[in-house]
Amino acid sequence: MSRDSSTRSIVEKEAFITLLRVACDDPEVYGWLEKILLLGDEQRLALLRSAVLKMQIDGAPEDYIDALTSLEDSEIAEKVYEVIFKCQRNIPLNH
């Protein structure tokens, strides 16, 4: 599977879309996600893996774990940051 089709399949998942919507609407979630997305790749991966492990221990739904895990991909993380950055500033997503 190519990266493009992999990215498309991720963004079609409801939990991933919910993560973006919540980050756009909730300043606390936005701040948490922004901090993660601004980290370098190695730091972001370590933090995400720690968060995912905690979510698994806490029994979080697999869809939400998958949504967070998708941010391990640097291209996806970059696009997510662009989306939440724009929505926090009321910039249309097509610009």
Secondary structure as GFF3:
##gff-version 3
##sequence-region A 1 95
A	DSSP	alpha_helix	3	11	.	.	.	ID=ss1
A	DSSP	alpha_helix	14	25	.	.	.	ID=ss2
A	DSSP	alpha_helix	27	37	.	.	.	ID=ss3
A	DSSP	alpha_helix	41	58	.	.	.	ID=ss4
A	DSSP	alpha_helix	62	69	.	.	.	ID=ss5
A	DSSP	three_ten_helix	70	72	.	.	.	ID=ss6
A	DSSP	alpha_helix	74	88	.	.	.	ID=ss7
###
